[in-house]
Amino acid sequence: MKKIIVILSLFFILNSCVGSSTKGVFGSGVSVALDPRTLGTQIDDSIMQKNLQARLTLYEKKYFLLSVKVLDGRIFLGGKVDEPEEKLKITKMAWETKGARSVKNNIVIKKKFSFKNFATDVLISSQLRAALILNKKIKASNFNLETVNQKTYIFGIAYSEEEKKEIIQEAKQIVDLKELVTSILMVSDLSRQRE
């Protein structure tokens, strides 16, 4: 009996010294003891994630089923939506989340549209992407762009007003582009830059 008490005591003492939880304090899949991010970054990411999930759900209840993950200010989205415009609206909302450093949208669109529209949209996106890459005043890797029905959405972070103006100017030169929607944040406006 004495042996069992000693073994159980040792088990509880040794078990309490390690981070054994896989759920963690801030969400599933996160173990505070094993996460390389600082506790402050983990808290910031958790707040951003919950904020975005709440805003998406308030905007449209069916968005509750979308997957939202935030790591070091980088937002990862997954799930399915009915229309391409919904995917873009969700991406825009993600970029508008305070502290967002990047957005990776892996949301799949259920509805298909015509090959001609698709080809035109790909052409517009490709031309604009090439123009952004070739323009030395623009850091193209900081911007996501997507075209749906000849309406191009640009999301990202600009280092200066001049860079922002250059992007808009490049987009206006694309022949088939009917409408441009931008959500370009300035580096100086990011919460991580002010710390």
Secondary structure, 3 states (H helix, E strand, C coil): CHHHHHHHHHHHHHHCCCCCCCCCCCCCCCCCCCCCCCHHHHHHHHHHHHHHHHHHHHHCHHHHHCEEEEECCEEEEEEEECCHHHHHHHHHHHHCCCCCCEEEEEEEECCCCCHHHHHHHHHHHHHHHHHHHHCCCCCHHHEEEEEECCEEEEEEEECCHHHHHHHHHHHHCCCCCCEEEEEEEEHHHCHHHCC
